[in-house]
Amino acid sequence: MGTIKLYATSILLFASWVMSCQNASFSAVANDDKKPKKASVPIDKFARKAFVYDSTKNYIYLTFDDGPQNGTQACFDLCKQLGVKATFFMVGEHASSPKTKAIVAGIREAYPNFLLCNHSTTHASGHYKYFYHHPEMAAEDFYAAQKSLNVPYKIIRLPGNSAWVLKDTIKASHLVDSTCILLNSTGYNVIGWDVEWSFNHKTENPVQKPQRMVDIVDSALAKPRRLFAKNHVVILSHDRMFRNPSYTDSLAKFITILKQNPKNVFETIDHYPGLK
């Protein structure tokens, strides 16, 4: 009988020990839940990273000016479909409606495949001489666009003028040099172009055929003196040129032919060499 009591007592003591262990474990979990969690740090996709160039490649910077406008979405969708990177230089006043603001936001968020850049607030209202003869006013116009469009980098293209302002270089005509010097002093890069796909200013349709534009690009790459940076070609075009399906198809043919050359690499303009 004493043996049975001793056995029963042992069982009760063991059960009590197990329960105390479980309670301690539950308590530890509960206390751990009360501890403040470390906030996860969001990754900044616009943080500048070192970029390594391949000297055997041709870097092609396909750029579209004056958006958001009729044709911007078509250009964006086509480049996305064809898997090529592109840069959109946009005008602040053109993003005044919910639709155009959504286009701007969509391009901004599509980085690193697409890049949103600054093309001023007013596009000089078409009065380029007056605009650039007042460099402080012109600079404020760009600063306003930077804010209203929420442009991620300090990269500008001047309306109606091809000029370059990089880390160690300023190349600008007399008309815009004062504006470029001022923009440089506030940390901005200014991007010009090497090759332009022209458009008819009455119809706003492309002038050159796709194969002709490919020939122009190839010729520029074959003659480094025609380029601002060797093996890097900046192509200027305008969104509205490709608003109609037939001309969107011209852009598709142009890109497709360039892609057939394995040496050609499409990049966004923030990877252009020499930027601040």
SEDOMI-121322 format. One record per residue: residue in one letter; z, x, y of N, C-alpha, C, O, CB in turn. Coordinates in steps of 0.1 Angstrom, whole numbers, padded with zeros to 4 digits, always signed. Each point is the difference from the previous one (the first is absolute). Glycine has a CB too. Example, Ala and Ser with C-alpha at 12.3 -4.5 7.8 and 13.67 -1.06 7.14 Angstrom:
BEGIN
A+0078+0132-0057+0000-0009+0012+0000+0009+0012+0007+0010+0000+0005-0029-0012 S-0019+0015+0023+0000+0009+0011+0008-0008+0011+0001+0005+0011-0023+0007-0017 
This chain:
BEGIN
M+0000+0008-0012+0000-0008+0012+0000+0009+0013-0007-0003+0009+0019-0016-0022 G-0004+0030+0012+0000+0009+0011-0013+0007+0003-0004+0002+0011+0028+0001-0016 T-0031-0001-0006-0013+0006+0001-0010-0009+0007-0008+0005+0008+0012+0008-0029 I-0003-0026+0018-0009-0010+0006+0002+0000+0015-0009-0001+0008+0009-0013-0029 K+0014+0013+0025+0003+0000+0014-0005+0012+0008-0005-0001+0011+0025-0013-0017 L-0019+0025-0001-0004+0013+0006-0015+0000+0002-0005+0004+0011+0024+0008-0021 Y-0026-0018+0000-0015+0000+0001-0004-0010+0011-0009+0003+0008+0007+0002-0032 A+0009-0016+0025-0004-0010+0011+0003+0006+0013-0008-0002+0010+0013-0017-0025 T+0006+0026+0016+0003+0006+0013-0010+0010+0004-0004+0001+0012+0028-0004-0016 S-0029+0011-0005-0011+0010+0002-0012-0007+0006-0007+0005+0009+0016+0010-0027 I-0013-0026+0011-0012-0007+0004+0002-0005+0015-0010+0001+0008+0005-0008-0032 L+0016+0001+0027+0003-0005+0014-0001+0012+0010-0006-0002+0011+0020-0017-0020 L-0008+0030+0005+0000+0012+0010-0015+0005+0002-0003+0003+0011+0026+0003-0019 F-0031-0006-0003-0014+0004+0001-0008-0009+0009-0008+0004+0008+0010+0006-0031 A+0000-0023+0021-0007-0011+0007+0004+0002+0015-0009-0002+0009+0008-0014-0029 S+0013+0018+0023+0005+0002+0014-0006+0012+0006-0004-0001+0012+0025-0010-0018 W-0023+0022-0001-0006+0012+0005-0015-0003+0003-0005+0005+0011+0021+0009-0024 V-0023-0021+0004-0014-0003+0003-0002-0008+0012-0009+0003+0008+0005-0002-0033 M+0013-0011+0027-0001-0009+0012+0002+0008+0012-0006-0002+0010+0014-0017-0023 S+0002+0028+0013+0003+0008+0012-0012+0009+0004-0003+0002+0011+0028-0002-0017 C-0032+0006-0004-0011+0008+0002-0012-0008+0006-0006+0004+0010+0013+0010-0029 Q-0009-0026+0014-0010-0009+0005+0003-0004+0015-0009+0000+0008+0004-0009-0031 N+0017+0006+0026+0004-0004+0013-0002+0012+0010-0004-0002+0011+0021-0014-0020 A-0014+0028+0004-0002+0012+0009-0014+0002+0003-0004+0004+0011+0024+0006-0021 S-0029-0013-0001-0014+0002+0002-0006-0010+0010-0008+0003+0009+0006+0006-0032 F+0007-0022+0021-0005-0010+0009+0004+0003+0015-0007-0002+0009+0008-0015-0028 S+0012+0022+0020+0005+0003+0013-0008+0011+0007-0003-0001+0012+0025-0006-0020 A-0026+0017+0000-0008+0011+0005-0014-0005+0005-0005+0005+0010+0017+0011-0025 V-0018-0025+0007-0013-0005+0004+0002-0008+0013-0009+0001+0009+0002-0002-0033 A+0017-0007+0024+0002-0009+0012+0002+0009+0013-0005-0003+0010+0015-0015-0025 N-0002+0028+0013+0003+0009+0011-0013+0008+0005-0002+0002+0011+0026+0000-0019 D-0032+0001-0002-0012+0007+0003-0010-0009+0008-0007+0005+0009+0010+0009-0030 D-0003-0027+0017-0008-0009+0008+0004-0001+0014-0008-0004+0009+0004-0009-0030 K+0017+0015+0024+0005-0001+0013-0003+0012+0009+0001+0000+0012+0017-0014-0021 K-0022+0025+0002-0003+0013+0008-0013-0002+0008-0009-0006-0005+0020+0019-0013 P-0011-0008+0030-0012-0002+0008-0012+0008-0006+0001+0011-0004+0014-0013+0025 K-0026-0005-0022-0012+0006-0005-0007+0008+0010+0000-0003+0012-0003-0016-0027 K-0003+0030+0011-0008+0008+0009-0013-0006+0003-0007-0004-0010+0018+0024+0001 A-0014-0022+0021-0013-0006+0004-0012+0008-0004+0001+0012+0003+0011-0024+0016 S-0022+0006-0025-0012+0008-0003-0008+0003+0012-0002-0009+0009+0002-0002-0032 V-0005+0023+0025-0007+0004+0012-0015-0004-0002-0006+0005-0010+0022+0014+0014 P-0021-0027+0004-0015-0004-0001-0009+0012+0002+0003+0009+0008+0003-0032-0001 I-0016+0024-0015-0010+0011+0001-0009-0003+0012-0006-0010+0001+0007+0014-0026 D-0002+0006+0034-0009-0001+0011-0014+0005-0004-0002+0012-0001+0021-0009+0017 K-0028-0013-0018-0013+0004-0005-0008+0007+0011-0010+0006-0003+0010-0025-0013 F+0005+0018+0028-0007+0007+0011+0005+0014+0003-0004+0007+0010-0001-0029+0000 A+0015+0026-0018+0006+0014+0003-0011+0010-0003-0007+0000-0010+0030-0008+0003 R-0025+0017+0016-0011+0010-0001+0003+0010-0011+0011+0005-0002-0015-0007+0026 K-0006+0004-0032+0001+0009-0012-0011+0011+0002-0010-0002+0006+0019-0017-0021 A-0006+0030+0009-0010+0011+0000-0012-0004-0008+0001-0007-0010+0017+0024+0011 F-0030-0014+0004-0012-0004-0006-0008+0013-0003-0003+0008+0009+0002-0030+0004 V-0004+0023-0025-0007+0012-0005-0015-0003-0001-0004-0010-0007+0024+0018-0005 Y-0028-0001+0020-0014-0002+0000-0007+0008-0011+0004+0011-0003-0003-0015+0028 D-0011-0001-0031-0009+0007-0010-0012+0005+0008-0008-0009+0004+0017-0006-0024 S-0011+0028+0021-0011+0005+0007-0014-0003-0006-0010+0002+0006+0025+0016+0001 T-0015-0023-0019-0013-0003-0007-0004-0015+0003-0011-0004-0004+0016+0021-0014 K+0004-0024+0025-0003-0014+0002-0004-0003+0015+0002+0008+0009+0015-0014-0027 N-0024-0005+0019-0004-0005+0014+0009-0012+0003+0001-0010-0008-0025+0017+0005 Y+0032-0006+0013+0009-0011+0004-0007-0010+0010-0005+0004+0011+0025+0011-0015 I-0021-0027+0000-0007-0010+0008+0011-0010+0005+0007-0006-0007-0028+0008-0007 Y+0021-0004+0027+0009-0009+0007-0008-0011+0006-0006+0001+0010+0022+0018-0004 L-0016-0030-0014-0007-0012+0004+0009-0008+0010+0011-0005-0004-0024+0004-0018 T+0008-0001+0034+0009-0006+0011-0007-0012+0006-0013+0000+0002+0024+0022+0003 F-0004-0033-0003-0005-0012+0006+0007-0002+0013+0013+0000+0001-0018-0010-0023 D-0002+0007+0033+0006-0002+0013+0000-0015+0004-0009-0008-0004+0002+0031+0011 D+0016-0026+0003+0000-0013+0007+0006-0012-0007+0000-0011+0006-0020+0020+0005 G+0025-0007-0023+0007-0011-0006+0013-0004+0007+0004+0007+0009-0015+0000-0031 P+0017-0018+0017-0005-0009-0010-0010-0009+0006+0002-0005+0011+0019+0006-0023 Q-0032-0003+0005-0011-0009+0005-0008-0005-0012+0004+0003-0011-0005+0010+0033 N-0009-0021-0019-0008-0005-0011-0007+0012-0007-0009+0006+0006+0005-0028+0007 G+0007+0024-0025-0005+0011-0008+0011+0009-0005-0003+0008-0010-0018-0009+0023 T+0032+0001-0007+0011+0009-0004+0004-0003-0014+0001+0010-0009+0007-0008+0032 Q-0005-0014-0027+0004-0004-0013-0011+0004-0010+0004+0004-0012+0011-0023+0021 A-0027+0017-0006-0011+0003-0009+0000+0015-0003-0002+0004-0012-0012-0024+0021 C+0015+0028+0001+0001+0015-0002+0012+0004-0009-0002+0008-0009-0010-0005+0031 F+0023-0009-0019+0012+0003-0007-0002-0004-0015+0003+0008-0009+0011-0011+0029 D-0018-0009-0022-0002-0005-0014-0010+0008-0008+0002+0003-0012+0004-0026+0020 L-0017+0027-0001-0010+0008-0007+0005+0014-0004-0002+0004-0011-0016-0017+0024 C+0024+0020-0003+0006+0013-0003+0010+0000-0011+0001+0008-0009-0005-0002+0032 K+0012-0017-0023+0010-0002-0011-0007-0002-0013+0004+0006-0010+0012-0015+0026 Q-0026+0001-0016-0008-0002-0013-0006+0012-0005-0001+0003-0012-0004-0026+0020 L-0001+0032+0001-0007+0012-0004+0010+0012-0002-0004+0010-0005-0016-0018+0017 G+0032+0006-0009+0010+0010-0002-0001+0012+0009+0002+0012-0004-0002-0019-0019 V-0003+0005+0036-0001+0011+0010+0010-0003+0011+0003-0011+0003-0028+0015-0009 K+0030+0007+0011+0009+0000+0012-0008-0002+0013-0011+0005+0001+0028+0009-0014 A-0010-0020+0022-0006-0002+0013+0010-0002+0011+0012-0002-0003-0031-0009-0008 T+0015+0014+0024+0009-0001+0011-0005-0010+0010-0012-0001+0003+0019+0025-0006 F+0002-0033+0008-0004-0010+0010+0007+0003+0013+0013-0001+0001-0016-0016-0019 F-0005+0020+0029+0005+0002+0013+0000-0014+0007-0011-0005+0002+0003+0030-0001 M+0019-0030+0002+0001-0014+0005+0004-0002+0014+0007+0009+0006-0001-0015-0029 V-0010-0005+0029+0003-0003+0014+0011-0010+0001-0001-0011-0006-0023+0016+0012 G+0034-0002+0002+0011-0009+0001-0003-0015+0004+0005-0009-0006+0008+0029+0012 E-0022-0021+0004-0003-0014+0005-0008-0008-0010-0001-0012+0001+0001+0021+0022 H-0006-0002-0033-0008-0007-0010+0010-0006-0011-0005-0008-0008-0015+0023+0012 A+0032-0012-0004+0010-0005-0009+0009-0010+0007+0012+0002+0001-0013+0019-0015 S-0005-0032+0018+0008-0010+0008+0002-0013-0008+0008-0008+0005-0018+0018+0015 S+0004-0012-0031+0002-0012-0008+0007+0003-0013+0001+0011-0004-0022-0021+0014 P+0027-0001-0016+0007+0003-0013-0010+0006-0010+0004+0008-0008+0011-0027+0012 K-0028+0015-0004-0009+0005-0010-0003+0015+0002+0001+0008-0009-0011-0030+0008 T+0008+0026+0014-0003+0014+0003+0012+0009-0002-0001+0011-0004-0017-0018+0020 K+0030+0001-0013+0012+0008-0002+0003+0002-0015+0005+0011-0004+0004-0021+0025 A-0013+0000-0029+0001+0002-0015-0009+0011-0005+0003+0007-0009+0004-0032+0007 I-0019+0025+0008-0010+0011-0004+0006+0014+0003-0001+0009-0009-0018-0025+0013 V+0025+0017+0008+0006+0013+0004+0011+0004-0010+0001+0011-0005-0007-0016+0029 A+0015-0005-0027+0011+0003-0008-0005+0003-0014+0006+0009-0007+0008-0025+0020 G-0024+0009-0018-0005+0003-0014-0006+0014-0001+0002+0007-0010-0007-0031+0008 I-0001+0029+0013-0006+0014-0001+0012+0010+0002+0000+0010-0007-0022-0018+0017 R+0031+0005-0002+0012+0009+0002+0007+0002-0014+0004+0011-0003-0001-0018+0028 E-0001-0004-0032+0008+0000-0012-0008+0006-0012+0005+0003-0010+0008-0022+0019 A-0026+0020-0007-0009+0005-0011+0000+0015-0001-0008+0006-0008-0006-0026+0011 Y+0021+0027+0006+0001+0015-0001+0006+0004-0013+0009-0007-0005-0006+0008+0030 P-0008+0010-0032-0008+0011+0006-0015-0002-0002-0008+0009+0003+0027+0005-0008 N-0024-0025+0000-0014-0002-0002-0007-0004+0013-0012+0003+0001+0016-0010-0025 F+0003+0001+0033-0006-0003+0013+0010+0003+0011+0013+0000-0002-0026-0019-0009 L+0008+0023+0022+0009+0004+0011-0004-0007+0013-0011-0002+0004+0013+0024-0014 L+0009-0027+0017-0001-0007+0013+0002+0010+0010+0010+0008+0000-0002-0030-0009 C-0017+0023+0019+0001+0009+0011-0002-0007+0014-0004-0011+0000-0004+0030-0015 N+0010-0011+0025+0001-0006+0014-0014+0002+0007-0005+0011+0001+0030-0006+0000 H-0030-0016+0004-0013+0000+0008+0002-0006+0013-0009-0005+0006-0004+0004-0027 S+0026+0001+0027+0003-0005+0013+0004-0015-0001-0002-0007-0010-0013+0024+0021 T+0020-0022+0000+0003-0014+0001-0011-0008+0006-0003-0011-0006+0026+0017+0010 T-0030-0001+0005-0011-0007+0007-0014+0004-0002-0010-0006+0004+0027+0002+0013 H-0019+0016-0024-0013+0006-0002-0006+0003+0014-0012-0001+0002+0009-0011-0024 A+0012+0016+0031-0004+0003+0014-0006-0012+0007-0005+0002+0011+0002+0022-0018 S+0003-0036+0002-0006-0011+0005-0015+0002+0003-0006-0006+0009+0028-0001+0001 G-0028+0017-0017-0014+0003+0002-0002+0009+0012-0012+0004+0003+0006-0025-0014 H+0016+0024+0019-0002+0008+0012+0006+0014-0002+0011+0004+0004-0010-0024+0011 Y-0009+0028-0022+0005+0013-0005+0003+0010+0011+0010+0007+0000-0023-0011-0021 K+0004+0005+0031+0003+0009+0011+0013-0003+0007+0008+0009+0003-0033-0006+0000 Y+0027-0015+0001+0012-0004+0006+0012+0003-0008+0011+0005+0004-0023-0023+0008 F+0011+0015-0025+0011+0001-0010+0004+0015+0000+0012+0003+0001-0020-0023-0015 Y-0001+0029+0012+0003+0014-0002+0003+0008+0013+0006+0010+0000-0020-0011-0021 H+0010-0005+0032+0003+0005+0013+0015-0002+0004+0005+0004+0010-0029-0007-0003 H+0030-0006-0015+0014-0003+0002+0008+0003-0013+0004-0009-0008-0010-0009+0025 P+0008+0031-0020+0005+0004-0013+0014-0006-0003+0003-0003-0012-0016+0024+0014 E+0022-0022+0008+0013-0006-0003-0002-0015-0005+0007-0004-0009+0004+0020+0026 M-0020-0023-0010-0002-0014-0004-0006+0000-0014+0004-0008-0009-0008+0001+0033 A-0006+0016-0027-0006+0001-0013+0010+0003-0011+0000-0007-0011-0021+0014+0022 A+0030+0002-0008+0010+0004-0010+0009-0012-0003+0004-0002-0012-0005+0026+0020 E+0005-0031+0002+0009-0012-0002-0007-0010-0008+0007-0007-0008+0004+0011+0030 D-0024-0005-0021-0008-0010-0007+0001+0004-0015+0001-0009-0009-0017+0005+0028 F+0015+0017-0023+0002+0004-0013+0014-0002-0006+0002-0004-0011-0021+0021+0015 Y+0029-0014+0005+0014-0001-0005+0003-0015-0003+0007-0003-0010-0001+0023+0024 A-0012-0029-0006+0002-0014-0003-0006-0005-0013+0006-0008-0007-0006+0004+0032 A-0012+0010-0028-0006-0004-0013+0008+0006-0012+0001-0006-0010-0024+0006+0022 Q+0028+0012-0010+0008+0006-0010+0012-0009-0004+0003-0001-0012-0009+0024+0020 K+0012-0029+0002+0011-0009-0002-0004-0014-0006+0005-0005-0009+0007+0017+0027 S-0022-0018-0011-0004-0013-0004-0006-0001-0014+0002-0010-0007-0006+0005+0031 L-0004+0015-0028-0006+0001-0013+0009+0006-0011-0003-0001-0012-0019+0002+0024 N+0033+0005-0007+0009+0007-0009-0008+0011-0008+0000+0000-0013+0015-0021+0011 V-0021+0030+0009-0008+0010-0006+0009+0011-0006+0009+0005+0008-0028-0010+0009 P+0017+0009-0029+0010+0009-0006-0001+0015+0005+0010+0007+0000-0011-0022-0020 Y-0011+0019+0024-0001+0014+0004-0006+0001+0015-0006-0010+0004+0003+0017-0028 K+0006+0004+0030-0005+0002+0014-0015+0005-0001-0002+0012+0003+0026-0007+0006 I-0033-0013-0013-0014+0003-0002-0008-0010+0008+0001-0012-0002+0003+0023-0021 I-0012-0006+0032-0008-0008+0010-0014+0003-0001-0004+0011-0003+0024-0012+0018 R-0029-0009-0013-0014+0002+0004-0002-0006+0014+0004-0011+0002-0012+0011-0027 L+0002+0008+0033-0003-0005+0014-0011-0010-0001-0010+0002-0007+0017+0020+0017 P-0006-0033-0002-0011-0009+0002-0012+0006+0007+0002+0006+0010+0014-0025-0010 G-0028+0018-0006-0012+0005+0006-0001+0014+0002-0009+0005+0009+0009-0026+0002 N+0007+0030-0018-0001+0014+0002+0005+0008-0012+0010-0004-0006-0007+0000+0031 S-0010+0014-0029+0004+0008-0011+0007+0013+0005-0006+0009+0006-0013-0018-0020 A+0032+0010+0012+0008+0011+0004+0010+0004-0011+0002-0008-0009-0004+0001+0033 W+0006+0019-0024+0009+0005-0010+0013+0006+0006-0001+0009+0009-0019-0005-0024 V+0031-0008+0010+0013+0006+0004+0008+0002-0013+0005-0010-0006-0005-0001+0030 L+0001+0023-0028+0008+0004-0012+0011+0009+0003+0004+0002+0012-0024-0005-0026 K+0026+0009+0004+0012+0008+0002-0003+0012+0010+0008+0003+0009+0001-0010-0032 D-0020+0014+0020-0003+0011+0008-0013-0001+0008-0005+0010+0005+0017+0004-0022 T-0017-0026+0018-0014-0001+0006-0001-0013+0009+0005-0010-0004-0014+0022-0016 I+0003-0010+0031-0005-0012+0008-0014+0002+0003-0004+0011+0006+0027-0014+0004 K-0032-0006-0014-0014+0000+0003-0003-0013+0006-0001-0010-0006-0005+0026-0012 A+0003-0016+0031-0002-0013+0007-0009+0002+0012-0001+0011+0006+0023-0019-0013 S-0030-0002+0011-0009+0001+0011+0009-0001+0013+0012-0003-0001-0031-0008-0012 H+0013+0014+0024+0007+0000+0013+0006-0014+0003+0010-0001+0006-0025+0019+0002 L+0007-0028-0012+0005-0014+0002+0013-0003-0006+0008-0007+0006-0032+0000-0005 V+0027+0012-0013+0012-0004-0007+0010+0011-0002+0010-0002-0006-0024-0014-0006 D+0011+0028+0017+0009+0011-0002+0014-0002+0005+0010+0004-0007-0030+0011+0008 S+0022-0021+0011+0013-0003+0005+0008-0009-0009+0012+0002-0003-0020+0002+0026 T+0001-0014-0028+0007-0010-0009+0004+0007-0013+0010-0002-0006-0023-0017+0016 C+0004+0028-0015+0003+0007-0013+0011+0009+0002+0009+0002-0009-0033-0003+0003 I+0025+0008+0017+0011+0009+0003+0014-0007+0000+0010+0005-0005-0026+0010+0018 L+0015-0027-0007+0012-0008+0001+0005-0005-0014+0011+0000-0003-0018-0007+0027 L-0003+0002-0031+0003-0005-0014+0005+0012-0009+0009-0002-0008-0027-0016+0011 N+0012+0029-0001+0005+0012-0008+0015+0003+0003+0007+0004-0008-0031+0005+0008 S+0027-0010+0013+0014+0003+0004+0010-0009-0006+0012+0003+0000-0021+0006+0021 T+0005-0021-0025+0009-0010-0006-0002+0000-0015+0005-0010-0007-0005-0004+0028 G-0006+0024-0027-0001+0001-0015-0011-0007-0007+0000-0001-0012+0023+0004+0014 Y-0033-0008+0006-0011-0007-0007-0011+0009-0004-0003+0010+0006+0009-0030+0008 N-0013+0016-0025-0012+0006-0004-0011-0010+0004+0001-0012+0000+0009+0024-0020 V-0022-0006+0024-0011-0008+0004-0012+0004-0010-0003+0012-0002+0011-0014+0027 I-0014-0008-0031-0011+0003-0010-0013-0005+0006-0002-0011+0004+0019+0008-0023 G-0027+0012+0018-0014-0004+0004-0007-0003-0013+0005-0006-0009-0004+0021+0030 W-0014-0012-0021-0008-0002-0011-0012+0010-0001-0004+0006+0010+0010-0031-0009 D-0011+0027-0013-0011+0009-0003-0013-0007-0001-0010+0005+0004+0026+0011-0015 V-0015-0028+0005-0012-0007-0004+0002-0015+0004+0011-0005-0002-0017+0021-0017 E-0003-0022+0025+0001-0014+0004-0010-0009-0007-0012+0003+0000+0021+0004+0023 W-0005-0018-0029-0009-0010-0005-0002-0010+0012+0009-0008+0003-0001+0010-0028 S-0019-0001+0031-0003-0007+0013-0002-0015-0003-0003-0004-0011-0007+0025+0021 F+0011-0029+0000-0003-0014-0001-0007-0005+0012+0001+0005+0011+0019-0009-0025 N-0028-0006+0012-0008-0007+0011+0010-0008+0009+0007-0009-0005-0028+0008-0010 H+0022+0004+0027+0010-0006+0009-0003-0014+0003+0009-0007+0006-0004+0029+0004 K-0017-0027-0013-0003-0014+0002+0004-0008-0012+0006-0011+0000-0025+0017+0016 T+0014-0001-0028+0003-0007-0012+0013+0004-0007+0005-0007-0009-0030+0004+0006 E+0030+0015+0006+0011+0006-0006-0002+0003-0015+0010+0001-0008+0004-0013+0025 N-0026+0014-0021-0004+0003-0013-0002+0015-0002-0004+0007+0010-0006-0030-0013 P+0012+0029-0008-0003+0015-0002-0014+0004+0003-0009-0008-0003+0027+0008-0014 V-0020+0011+0023-0013+0006+0002-0005+0007-0012-0011-0003-0004+0016+0005+0029 Q+0002+0008-0030-0005+0008-0011+0002-0007-0013+0009-0008-0002-0004+0028+0015 K-0014-0018-0022+0001-0004-0014+0010+0008-0008+0003+0011+0005-0027-0019-0004 P+0029+0003-0012+0011+0008-0007-0005+0014-0004+0008+0009+0002+0001-0031-0010 Q-0021+0023+0002-0004+0013-0004-0002+0010+0012+0002+0012-0001-0013-0023-0019 R+0006+0006+0031-0001+0008+0012+0014+0005+0004+0001+0012+0004-0022-0025+0003 M+0031+0005-0007+0013+0004+0004+0005+0011-0010+0007+0009+0004-0002-0032+0006 V-0007+0021-0023+0004+0010-0010-0007+0013+0004+0006+0011-0001-0003-0028-0017 D-0016+0017+0021-0007+0012+0004+0006+0007+0012+0001+0012+0000-0022-0022-0010 I+0025+0002+0020+0007+0006+0012+0013+0006-0004+0003+0011+0005-0014-0029+0009 V+0019+0012-0022+0013+0006-0005-0003+0013-0007+0007+0010+0002+0003-0033-0003 D-0019+0022-0009-0003+0012-0008-0005+0012+0009+0004+0011-0002-0010-0026-0017 S-0002+0012+0029-0005+0010+0009+0011+0006+0008+0000+0012+0003-0022-0024-0002 A+0032+0004+0004+0011+0005+0008+0009+0009-0009+0004+0010+0005-0005-0031+0009 L+0003+0017-0026+0008+0008-0009-0007+0014-0003+0007+0010-0003+0003-0031-0007 A-0023+0020+0010-0007+0013-0004-0001+0009+0012-0004+0012-0001-0010-0025-0015 K+0017+0008+0028+0000+0008+0012+0014+0000+0007+0002-0008+0009-0027+0004-0006 P+0034+0012-0007+0014+0000+0004+0002+0000+0015+0009-0006+0006-0003+0017-0026 R-0016-0005+0028+0002+0000+0014-0002-0014+0006+0004-0002+0012-0013+0025-0012 R+0004-0032-0007-0001-0014+0005+0013-0008-0002+0001-0011+0005-0026+0012-0010 L+0034+0005-0002+0013-0007-0003+0011+0006+0008+0000+0012+0003-0008-0017-0026 F+0018-0003+0026+0011+0006+0007+0009+0008-0009+0006+0010+0005-0006-0030+0010 A+0000+0017-0028+0007+0008-0010-0009+0001-0012-0005-0010-0005+0028+0003+0013 K-0025+0019-0013-0009+0002-0011+0005-0008-0013+0012-0001-0003-0017+0024+0012 N-0005-0029-0015+0002-0008-0012+0008-0013+0002+0004-0007-0009-0004+0028-0003 H+0001-0025+0025+0007-0012+0004-0009-0008+0009-0003+0005+0011+0026+0005-0014 V-0028-0022-0001-0009-0008+0009+0007-0013+0003+0003-0008-0009-0023+0019-0001 V+0021-0014+0023+0005-0012+0005-0011-0010+0003-0009+0004+0009+0030+0008+0000 I-0022-0023-0015-0010-0010+0002+0005-0011+0008+0009-0007-0003-0020+0013-0019 L+0004-0009+0034+0004-0011+0008-0009-0012-0003-0012+0001-0001+0019+0015+0019 S-0001-0027-0020-0007-0013-0001+0009-0011+0006+0011+0003+0005-0023+0005-0027 H+0007-0020+0022+0007-0011+0006+0000-0012-0009-0010-0003-0007+0003+0011+0030 D+0019-0014-0024+0002-0011-0010-0010-0010+0001-0006-0005-0010+0030+0009+0011 R-0028-0008+0011-0008-0012+0002-0015+0002-0005-0007-0009-0002+0021+0003+0022 M-0017+0019-0022-0014+0003-0005-0002-0006-0014-0011-0003-0004+0011+0024+0018 F+0011-0023-0021-0001-0004-0014+0006-0013-0003+0005-0003-0011-0003+0027+0005 R-0002-0033+0016+0006-0013-0001-0009-0009-0009+0006-0009-0006+0004+0011+0029 N-0023+0000-0023-0009-0009-0009-0001+0007-0013-0001+0012-0001-0011-0021+0021 P+0011+0000-0031-0002+0006-0013-0011+0010-0002+0002+0010-0008+0008-0031+0000 S-0021+0019+0014-0011+0009-0002+0003+0014+0006-0004+0010-0006-0012-0029+0007 Y+0024+0020+0010+0004+0013+0005+0012+0005-0006+0002+0012-0001-0012-0019+0022 T+0019-0002-0027+0011+0005-0008-0006+0007-0012+0005+0010-0005+0010-0029+0012 D-0026+0014-0012-0007+0007-0011-0006+0013+0004+0000+0010-0009-0006-0032+0000 S+0002+0024+0021-0005+0013+0005+0012+0010-0001-0002+0012-0004-0015-0023+0019 L+0029+0007-0010+0011+0008-0001+0003+0004-0014+0004+0012-0003+0005-0022+0024 A-0010+0000-0030+0003+0003-0015-0010+0010-0005+0004+0009-0008+0005-0032+0005 K-0021+0022+0006-0010+0010-0005+0002+0014+0006-0001+0010-0007-0016-0029+0005 F+0021+0020+0015+0003+0012+0006+0012+0007-0007-0001+0012-0004-0007-0021+0026 I+0018+0002-0025+0012+0005-0007-0003+0004-0014+0004+0011-0005+0011-0025+0020 T-0022+0006-0022-0004+0002-0014-0008+0013-0001+0002+0007-0010-0002-0032+0006 I-0010+0027+0013-0008+0012-0001+0009+0012+0002-0002+0010-0007-0019-0023+0015 L+0029+0013+0002+0009+0011+0003+0009+0003-0012+0003+0012-0003-0004-0017+0028 K+0006-0005-0031+0009+0002-0012-0007+0006-0012+0007+0006-0008+0006-0026+0016 Q-0026+0019-0008-0007+0006-0011+0001+0016+0000-0002+0006-0011-0013-0026+0011 N+0018+0025+0011+0002+0015+0001+0014+0003-0003+0009-0004+0008-0027+0006+0009 P+0021+0005-0028+0014+0003-0004+0008+0009+0010+0012+0001+0000-0019-0004-0023 K-0001+0009+0032+0007+0008+0011+0006-0008+0011+0008+0005+0007-0024+0013-0013 N+0012-0030+0007+0004-0009+0011+0013-0006-0003+0002-0007-0010-0026+0003+0017 V+0034+0005+0003+0013-0006-0001+0002-0009+0012+0000+0006+0011+0009+0013-0026 F-0006-0031+0013+0004-0009+0012+0015+0001+0003+0008+0000-0009-0027-0016+0003 E+0022+0018+0019+0014+0002+0004+0003-0008+0012-0010-0003+0008+0010+0026-0018 T+0012-0026+0013+0005-0006+0012+0002+0011+0011+0002+0012-0004+0009-0031-0008 I-0013+0015+0024-0001+0010+0011+0014+0008+0002+0000+0010+0007-0018-0024+0004 D+0029+0009-0016+0012+0007+0002+0000+0013-0009+0009+0009+0002+0003-0030+0002 H-0022+0023-0012-0001+0012-0008-0011+0010+0006-0004+0009-0007+0011-0022-0014 Y-0012+0009+0033-0009+0009+0006+0007+0013+0004+0012+0000+0004-0025-0019+0005 P+0007+0031-0011+0007+0013+0002+0003+0002+0015-0007-0004+0009-0004+0013-0029 G+0023-0003+0022+0004+0004+0014+0008-0010+0008+0003+0002+0011-0023+0011-0012 L+0024-0025-0005+0007-0010+0007+0015+0005+0002+0005+0008-0007-0020-0026-0002 K+0021+0013+0020+0014+0003+0003+0008-0006-0011+0013+0002+0001-0017-0002+0024 
